[in-house]
């Protein structure tokens, strides 16, 4: 039995609210269970120096967690003078995941910066950030298309991410914090649509897992990605 009472293949409630920023070109507040992440997209009509005169656009991301996003207050990284290794790893994951779903030639000589700020954390913050980040990106691109700044759509299928793992000996979909902290195997699946893999992060946290278990987790991830993609499309409609 899962702590939440969910079935093994059941997602937490998902909601994606748009129109939450009066300034960003694209923005949403994504809630997956108790995990809440504010995602904004900012269009910059310049590219990083290493891309100048290449004709390629760029999508990058920044990620942060508010001090009371967790049960106990954590110190702001700005107060420490540097980002932690976990933060750097997560924002790199978000950036490369979203770039995988972008035609950078069509995007042109501009970059879109995705900011993901965790307001409340209950497991799966990086997955929620990727999923909400794509919605913010989609809305920003819609604005570029409407203005005629890009002539064709650089985005393909929705990019989303979901966690799966083995908890109490059972493969389960969408781990919350309690399950994540006790899981024997934990993984994050980043997908385009419901079937195309972008990245998989898997590790055994205390017990090895079999190929058959891996296949079951992949099936669960596809089901979760399908539900998330539908929520993303509905939010952007």
TORMAR-726745 format. One record per residue (C-alpha): residue in one letter; x, y, z. Coordinates in steps of 0.1 Angstrom, whole numbers. Example, Ala and Ser with C-alpha at 12.3 -4.5 7.8 and 13.67 -1.06 7.14 Angstrom:
  residu      X      Y      Z
       A    123    -45     78
       S    137    -11     71
END
This chain:
  residu      X      Y      Z
       X      0      0      0
       X     13     34    -10
       X     13     61     18
       X    -11     82     -2
       X    -34     53     -9
       X    -29     56    -47
       X    -28     27    -70
       X      7     17    -83
       X      0     34   -117
       X    -18     64   -104
       X     -5    100   -107
       X    -10    126    -80
       X    -35    153    -90
       X    -20    176   -117
       X    -30    212   -123
       X    -14    238   -146
       X    -25    274   -142
       X    -14    299   -168
       X    -16    337   -167
       X      2    339   -134
       X     28    366   -145
       X     21    400   -159
       X     55    404   -173
       X     70    371   -186
       X     64    361   -222
       X     52    327   -209
       X     43    315   -174
       X     25    288   -154
       X     21    275   -119
       X     22    237   -120
       X     10    216    -91
       X     16    179    -89
       X      3    168    -56
       X     21    188    -29
       X     49    199    -53
       X     42    234    -67
       X     66    251    -91
       X     63    286   -107
       X     78    285   -143
       X     84    316   -164
       X     98    320   -199
       X    117    351   -209
       X    126    359   -245
       X    161    374   -251
       X    168    387   -286
       X    204    377   -282
       X    221    344   -280
       X    251    334   -258
       X    285    344   -272
       X    293    308   -283
       X    263    308   -307
       X    268    342   -323
       X    265    341   -361
       X    255    305   -362
       X    218    310   -369
       X    209    287   -340
       X    187    297   -311
       X    190    285   -275
       X    169    275   -246
       X    184    274   -211
       X    170    271   -176
       X    176    283   -140
       X    162    264   -110
       X    158    274    -74
       X    139    264    -42
       X    124    289    -18
       X    137    287     18
       X    104    272     31
       X     96    250      2
       X    105    221     25
       X     95    211     61
       X    125    229     75
       X    139    262     62
       X    169    259     39
       X    194    287     35
       X    191    308      3
       X    220    298    -21
       X    225    335    -28
       X    234    340      9
       X    261    313      5
       X    275    330    -26
       X    271    300    -49
       X    247    274    -62
       X    248    239    -48
       X    257    210    -69
       X    222    196    -69
       X    208    229    -82
       X    233    231   -110
       X    226    195   -120
       X    188    200   -121
       X    189    232   -141
       X    212    216   -166
       X    188    187   -169
       X    158    211   -174
       X    177    231   -201
       X    189    201   -222
       X    155    184   -218
       X    136    214   -232
       X    162    220   -260
       X    156    184   -272
       X    121    195   -282
       X    131    227   -301
       X    141    232   -337
       X    169    257   -329
       X    172    268   -366
       X    136    278   -367
       X    139    296   -333
       X    165    318   -348
       X    190    341   -332
       X    174    344   -298
       X    173    325   -265
       X    145    317   -242
       X    153    315   -205
       X    131    293   -184
       X    131    301   -146
       X    117    274   -123
       X    111    283    -87
       X     99    257    -63
       X     73    271    -40
       X     66    238    -22
       X     84    205    -25
       X     69    170    -20
       X     90    149    -44
       X     95    152    -81
       X    105    189    -83
       X    127    185   -113
       X    100    166   -132
       X     74    193   -124
       X     99    220   -135
       X    105    203   -168
       X     68    197   -174
       X     58    233   -164
       X     88    247   -181
       X     76    234   -214
       X     42    251   -209
       X     59    284   -202
       X     81    278   -233
       X     51    270   -255
       X     33    302   -244
       X     64    323   -251
       X     67    307   -286
       X     30    313   -293
       X     37    350   -286
       X     66    350   -311
       X     45    333   -337
       X     16    358   -332
       X     40    387   -336
       X     56    372   -367
       X     90    370   -351
       X     92    333   -360
       X     75    321   -392
       X     70    284   -383
       X     66    266   -350
       X    100    254   -335
       X     83    232   -310
       X     73    195   -315
       X     55    172   -290
       X     52    184   -254
       X     82    176   -232
       X     74    163   -198
       X     90    143   -170
       X     78    119   -144
       X     94     99   -116
       X     90     61   -112
       X    105     38    -87
       X    103      6    -67
       X     86     13    -34
       X     80    -15     -9
       X     89    -40    -36
       X     64    -26    -61
       X     70     -5    -92
       X     51     27    -88
       X     44     59   -108
       X     50     95    -96
       X     68     92    -63
       X     60    117    -35
       X     87    127    -10
       X     80     98     14
       X     81     72    -13
       X    112     88    -29
       X    131     88      4
       X    124     51     10
       X    124     38    -25
       X    148      9    -34
       X    150     22    -70
       X    144     57    -81
       X    142     71   -117
       X    132    101   -137
       X    119     97   -172
       X    120    127   -196
       X     98    122   -227
       X     86    139   -258
       X     49    131   -261
       X     40     97   -245
       X     66     75   -261
       X     98     92   -272
       X    126     92   -246
       X    148    122   -241
       X    166    112   -209
       X    164     85   -182
       X    180     88   -148
       X    179     56   -129
       X    197     43    -98
       X    194     16    -72
       X    192     32    -38
       X    196      0    -18
       X    187    -30    -39
       X    194    -39    -75
       X    166    -40   -100
       X    159    -64   -129
       X    154    -58   -166
       X    118    -68   -162
       X    113    -42   -135
       X    129    -16   -157
       X    104    -25   -184
       X     75    -21   -160
       X     88     13   -149
       X     91     23   -185
       X     55     13   -190
       X     44     34   -160
       X     65     64   -173
       X     47     62   -206
       X     13     63   -189
       X     24     92   -167
       X     39    111   -197
       X      6    107   -216
       X    -14    122   -188
       X     11    151   -184
       X     11    158   -222
       X    -27    160   -222
       X    -26    185   -193
       X      1    206   -210
       X    -19    208   -242
       X    -51    217   -224
       X    -32    244   -204
       X    -19    260   -236
       X    -52    258   -255
END
